[in-house]
Amino acid sequence: MTRFYDLASLTKPLVTAPLALAFLDLDADRRWPLGFHDRETPLTVRQLLSHSSGLPPWRPFTGEPVAQQLRREAMGHPLLRPATPGLATYSDLNYRLLAELLEAETGAPFVKLGAASGLNPAPWSTPPTVIPDGPDATAWPLATETSLPARSPWLPHDANARAGMQGHAGLGAAPAQLHAALIRWVAAGWPQRMAVETAPGEDGARWGLGLRVAHAGQGRFGQLLSSIPPGIGTCILEDPTEAAPLPTPGLEADPGPASGWWFHLGYTGPALFFRPSDQACIGLLLHRRGPDGVLLDAESLRARRWATLARFVGQSGG
């Protein structure tokens, strides 16, 4: 059986960032068109792509403008915290705003723009594996009186995306479909343009224009990826199981040196890795439901990704 996967935040590097790089001026000040009339510093596409805009991690997608939402204080959940001053803070809001700018610039709805990637925008005809609601469903009522969007097997899993794709989530793919999309993505040069170190982030992260540096410290994906020989091309690794993941190496606080790879992770489980030196690209397809039907926590999800990558590294001679 061919499985279908909710790609979640892989929408950002595979769809939204390429569109922004193709259609938008990276350094024009966008405060006024986006409604940030009280902001004292410029707001640019470059900042949005690199998560260095200073926006907090999350607000519910209710159709209300982001700037208007942020004028109201919302506390009580880690997703609602303020950004860390001076550091890139990973935020869905950056890509929601990029989607707004793209729709204004092109005159086309984001869903139509996204379909040109070769991936499937929701609602889907084939549902992916269902996973339980996560932290955004808990944070939702703390930030808005609007009801949580209804669940549907044909819509993206996370509550924010259920209410609207808008640049940060909402596309899915079967393995062969993602493989073809990644080949086109690499050939078009998009990841090469994203893999440009732009902004320091929290916990030692380094962000480019849509991708993040994969460091080679203990327990980090770059530690595994560093041993993959050149010339592997574009590969899709699929692990559709719900088996309990084996323990992984402990994740040390020091991120270590850059591995030469860049990456992005999807909330629902999939991941994307790219090496500019030889344009190697790995798409990881798995889901986040554990053997008891519960949502895997971040560490267990890292373990499932680690195990899938480790098998591939061994097979590739790394």
N, C-alpha and C positions, 0 to 999 in steps of 0.2 A: 504493500500500500504506500502510495506517495503521500508524505505528510506535508502539511502547510503550517508555516510558522509566522507568528506575530513578531515582526522585527523591532517593534517598539522604537527606542531612541536611535537605532541604526538609520532611521529616517533622516536624522540630522546630517551625518556625513554623506549618505548616499543620495539624498534628494535636496534638502534645503541648502546646504553649503554650496554644492555645485551651482544651483540656481542663483544664489546670492553672488557668487564669484562671476557668473556669466552676465547678470543684469544690473548689479548695483555698484555704485561708487563706494569703495571701502571706507573713505575718510570724510565724506560729507557729514555735516552735523544734522542729525535726524530728530533732535529734541522736539521741535514744533510739530512736525507731521505725526509723531507718535504720542503727542499730548503731554510730554514731560516739560510743562511750561515753568515749573519751579526748580528744575534741575540747574545747578550752577555751572556744570562742566558739559562739554559736548558729549553726544551719544552717537556713536558711529557703528557702521556695519562691521568694521574690523573688531571693535569691542564685543559686539554681539556674537560673532563667529568664535571668538577666543574666550568667551565667558568672563571677560574682564570689564563688563559694563557697570559692575557694582550692584546689580539686581539680586534680590534674594533667590533662594533655590526654587520656589514654587508658589503659585497661587492657583486656585481652581479655575478651569476654563468655563466660564459662564456666559461668555459673549460680551461681558463688560470690559472696557479698555483696561489694559494692564496698569497704565499710569493712574487711572481712577481707583483701581483696587488698592494700589500701594499708598494712597493717601489715607487709608484707614489702617489703624494698627491691628495686627493679627498676631497673637502670641499663643504659646502653649503647645507647640509641636516643633521638632527640629526642622521640618520642611518650611516652616513659616519664619525661621530666624532671619535676621539681617545678614547681608553679605559681610565677608571679612574685609575690612579696609586694606587696600593695597594688594590683595591677592585675588586671582581669578576664582570665582565661585561658580561651580557647575549649576546651571539654572535652565529649566525649561522655558522660562520667560524670554530669554534671549532669542530662542528660535521661534517662539510665537510672534515676536515682533518682526523677525526677519520675514515670516510668512506674510504679515500685514504689508510690509514694504514691497514684497514681490508682487502681491496682488495689485497694489496701487501702481507699480511700475509697468506691469505687463497687461493689466486689465483682464487677467484670467484668474479664475478661482484656483486656490492652491491645490485642490484635489486633482484638477485637470493638469496642472503643471507637474505634479508628482507622478501621474500615470505615465508621463513621457519617459520615466526612468526604466520602464519595463517591469517594475514591481506593481503589486496589486493594492490600490487604495481601498480601504474599508468603505462600506460594508462588503464583506467577503462572501463568496458563494460556498467556499469550503472553510469551515471553522478550524482554528488551531486548537491545540490542547488547552483546556480550560484550567486556569490557575485561580486560587482565591484572591480576594482583594488584598491590597497591600497598604503601606503607610499613607498613601494619598487619600484613601477612603476614610482613614481616621482623622486626617487633618482637614478634610473638606468642611465639616460642619463648624470648625473653629474659625473659618475664614469667610463663610458666606451663609446666608439664610436660604439660598437656592438649594433645592433638593439634589441629592446625589443622582447622577444619571442612571437610568435603568441598565442592568446588565443585559448583554446579548452575546451569544456565541459568535456572531458575525461582526462584532465590533472589537476594537482594541481592548486589552485587558485593563490597563490602569485607568482609574476613574477620570483623570484629567483628559486622557485621550478619548474616552467614551463620549465626552461632551463635544469633541471637535478635534480634528487632526492638527491643523494650524502649525505645521512646521516642525513639530517635535516628535511626533509619533503618528501611527495610523496606516502604515504600509506593511504588507506581508508578502511571503514568497514560498514556493516549494524549492527544494534544493537545486534542481537543474535551472530553475528560473533565476535564483540568486546567483548561481555560477555565471550564467550568461550576462546578468546585470553587472557583476563585478568585473568581468572581462572588458565590457564597454566602459565602465567607470575608470579603470586603470588606463585603457588605451586613449581615453579622452584627456588624460593628464590631470584629472581632478585631485587625486590624493597627493600627487607631487606638489600641487599648489597649496594644499592644506597642511602639509608637513613642513611648516616654516615656524620655528620657535618664536612665539609672540608674547606670551604672558606667563609669569610665575603663578602657580595656583596653590591652593590649600594642601597641606600634608606633603609638600615637596613636588606636587604635580607641575608639569610644564605643558602648556597648551599651545597648539598651532591654530590654524584657521579652520577648525572643524575636527581635528584629530589631536590626540594627546600622546606625548612621549611615553614609550614603554621602557621603564627603568629596569635594570638588571639586578637589583638587590634581592636578598634572600626571600623566597616565596612570591616573587613578583613574576608576571608573565614573561617579561623580558629575559629573566633568568633561563627559562625554557627556550624561548625563541632564538636566543643568541647562538645556540648550537646548530641551528638549521642551515645546511649548506646552501649556496646560491643556486639559482636556476630552477626553483620548484614551481614557478609560474603561479597560477591562480587555482586554489584548492578549496573545496567545501568539505568540512568535517561535520558529520551528523551523529548525534547521540540522542535518540528518541526515548531512551529508557527512563524509568522513574526509580531506579535502584539508588540506595543510599550511597553517596559518594565516599570514597576512602579519604582518610586524613591527608592533608597536604603539608608541605613545609611551612613552618611558622612564618608569618609576615612581619619582618622587621620594620621598625619605624624609619630607618634610613633607606630612601628609595634606591640608593646605589647609582652607578653610572648609567648613561643612556645606552640602550641595547642596539640602537640602529633601527628599531621597529617603532611604529606608531599604532594607536589603537582607539577603539570606541566600544563601549559595552551597551547592551540593551537590557532594560529592566526585566523583561520576560525571559532572559537567558542567553540569546544569541550574542555573538561578539565578532569584531572585525579587526584584523591585524594587517599592516602594510609596511614593507621595507623599501624605502626609496632607492637604495643602492642598486637593486636588481629588479625592482617593481614586483617583488613577490607579494602575494595577497592571500590571506587565509580568512575564510568565512566560517564561523562556528555556529552550528544550528543545534540548539538544545532548548529545553524548557525548564521552568522553575518549580514544577510540582514535585514534591517529595513522595516517597513510597506510601505514606499515610494520607496522601491527598492534601497536605498542608503546603503553604508557601515556604520554599527554602529561604533561610536567612542568608545574609550576604556572604558569610564565611562558607556555608554549605554550597552556595552557588559558585563561589570561587573554586571550591574543591571539584565540582562537576566539570567546570571549564578546564581546570588544571589537568584532570585525568584524561580528558579528550585530547588536549594539546600534547600531553606527555606521550600518549600512544602514537600520535602522528610524528613527533620528534624521533622516537625510536625507529619508526618505519622509514623515515627519510634519511637515516644515517647520522642524525645529530647526537 
